Amino acid sequence: MGQQATTPVRTARLGKAVGPAPGAVGGAVLVLPGGDEVSTRRPSPLLPGTFARALARSLARAGREEGLAVHPVHYRYRGWNGTEAHLAADAGWAADEVVRRYGDVPVCLVGLDMGGRAALGAGGHEAVNSVVAIAPWLPGEGADADEPVKQLVGRRVLIAHGTNDERCDPELSFRLAARAKKVNREVCRFEVHSDGHGLHQHRDEVLALTVDFALGALFGSPLSRPVEDALAAPPPIGLRMPLASGFGKSLRR
């Protein structure tokens, strides 16, 4: 009788650092791409989506002098897969890997679509000090109350969502932000008016917003006035802050 083949154990992987490696790493951003609600297929070995790639490049370029390391995260599976929450677990593993490689440096999780849900879910990792969720996929009616927010206490949190998003309901991200704001004042949410899920019309503004927020959270850089106002404003004002057209062109960086 032939020997029975064993199924290899899949592991998550930290992608190659984007851009030139900094001389001394002072902080890290983990870019979490989108995924599916249910799938056990292996994801592409490449960072999917032009937006995710542009985001990683923008962050690496802006944070180079501060010693920022930017890594994409390659999941074990394409899907969230119910209570397994594979993508959030892989985000937590990636934060562990950052600590192993670079020591005790602050980590910002930046996720898009289902990666936004993963960033929010893994925000409680002890190395994570900030979370950015862009057009996050969140559970629908009846399940939203079960999406945890207490892990976000002590973290700075930014959510950005297009008001015309037909894939990921922007009202669900508003409701989650409102619940998170009750336990953590450092939560803000920007609405990208008339834009859809891919945020094609205002991509440059969303990139600039993410860079401004992440560098401020990781290195204490001064935040732009709109972000400061959004963090300080009571709900719902700070959770429905409009992202101005041209945001980022006049930032002092």
N, C-alpha and C positions, 0 to 999 in steps of 0.2 A: 504494500500500500504506500503510495507516494506521500510525502510530507505535506500537510495542509498549509496553504499559504496564509500568512497573517496580514491583517490590514494595518498599514503603517499609521502611526499616530500623527495627526496633523498638529503643527505648531504655528503660532503667529510669528510674524517676522517684522523687524524694524528695518525699513528701507534705508538706502544710502542717504547720508546727509545731503541736503540740497545746497548747491553752491560751494564755494571754497570753505574748507573746515576752519573754524575760528581757532586762534592760538590757544585760548583758554576759554572753556565753556562756562558761561555764567547763568544760563537759562536755556530751556528747551521748549519747542513747540512740536506737538504731535498732531499731524494732519490726518483726520479720520474720514475717509471717503464714504460715499453712500453705499447702500446694500439693499437687500430684499427683505421682506417681512419673514418669509420662510424659504430657505434654500440650504442644502448641504453641499452644493457644488463649490469647487475651489475657485476663489476669485482670480482675476487676471494678475500676473506678476507685476504689471505696470500700474502706476497711480492713475486710476481712471478719471476721465473728465478734464476738459481744458480749464475749468474753473478751479479745481483742486490743484492743478499744476501751477496755475497763475498765482494762486494764494500762497503756495509753498515758496515760490520764487520771490514774491513780494516781501514776505516775512523774512526770508534769509537775507535779502539785500538790505532791508531796512535795519535789521538787527545785527549785522556783521560786526560793527564796531563795539557793540555791547557784549559780544561773545555768545550770540544766539545760535544754537544748533536746531535745525528744522529737519524732522524726519517724517516721511509718510509711514503709516502703519498698514501692513498687509495682513488681513484677517485670515483665520483658518477656513471660514466658510463665508459664503455670500450673504447668508441670512441671519436675522436676529434669532429666530427659532424659539419663540415663546419664552418659557421660563428659563431656558438655557442662557438667553441673553448673550449669545456668543460674542457679538461685537463689543459690548461693554466689557466683557471679561478680557477680550484681547486688548482693549484700550488700557485696562488696569495692568495687564502684563507688560505692555509697552512702557508704561510709567515706571514699573519696576526695573525694566531694562535700562532706561535712562539713568536711574540712580546707580545701577551697577556700573555703567560705563563712565558716567561723569561725576558721580558723587552727589552730595546734597545740594542740588540746584532746583530752583522752582520750575514747574512744568505748567504750560498752558495747553489744554486740549481744544483743538479747533476741528469741529465736525460739520459735515454737510449732509443734508437729507437724513438717512438712517444713521450716518456717522454723527449727526447732531444729537440724536437720541443717545448714542453711545457715549459721547462727550459728557452729556448731562448725567448719565447713569454712573459713569466712572469718576465723576467729579469729587467723590469723597476720598480718593486716594491721598495719602498723607503728603506726597510730593506735589500734588496739584494745587496751585493757588488761584487758577482762573480757568474759565470755560467760555468758549464761543460756539454757539449753535446757529448755523446758517440754514434757513429753510428746513428746520428739523421735522422729521417724520415722527409723529406721536400717535398713540392709540386713540381710537375714536370714541364716540359717545358711550358712556357706561364704564369705560376702562380708564379714562383719564385720571380719575381720583386715585387709582392704584399706582400711577407713575410717581415714584418717590421724589422728594425735593429736600429732605432733611440733610442729605449728604452734601448739599451745596452750601451749608452754613460755613462761614469763614472764607468763602471763595468769591471772587468777583465774577459775575456772570453777565454775558452779553448774548442776546438773541436778536437776529436780524431776519425779517421775513417779508417777502413780497405779498402785497395785498391781493393780487390776482393769481396766487398759487393754486392751481387746480389739482396738484398731486398731494401736497401736504397742507392741510387746512390751517391757515394762519390764526384762526380763532383758538385752535387747540394750543398753539404756542403761547398765545396771550393768557389763556387760563392757567397754564403751567407757570408762566412768569408771575402771575398774580399770586398763586399759592406759594411760590418760592420767595416772593417779596415779603410775605408775612413772617418768614423765619430768617430772612437775610436781607438787609437793607441794600447790599451791594449787588443789586440786580437791575438791569435795564434792558429795554427791548426797543428796537427801531423798526419802523414800518417803511418798506420801500414801495411807495405808492405807484400803482398801475403796472408793477412788474410781476412776472410769473415765477415759476419754480426755479428756472435757471438764472434769474436775475441778469438777463442779457442787457437790458437797457441801462442799468446802473451798476455794472460790474466794477468799474473803477472806483466808484464811491464805496461799495461794500468792501473792496480790497483795502482801501484807505482806512475805513472804519475799523476793520479787523486789526490792521497793523497798529493803529493808534491805541486801541484797547489792549492788545497783547503786550506791546512794549511798555505801556504804562503799568500793567499788572506785574510783569516780570521784573522790570528794572526800575520802577518808580519814576519813569519819565512823565512829564506833565501831560495830562490828558487834554484833548481838545475841549473847548467850551461846551459843545453839544453833548459830549459824553458825560462831562461833569454834571451838566444840568439834568440829564436823564437819570443818572444815579441818585441825584439829590431829590428829584421830584417825587411826590407821593403818587401812588397809583390812582387812576389809570394813566396820568400824564406821562410819567417816566417809562411806561410800558407800551405807549403808542406814539413814541417820539418819531416824527417824520424824518427820514434821511434826506437831507437837502441835496438837490441836484448840484453837482460840482464839489461836493464834500471832499476834502483832502487837498484841493489845489492850493489852499492858503495855509495849510498846517505848517508850523515851524518845526521842522525836523532836519 
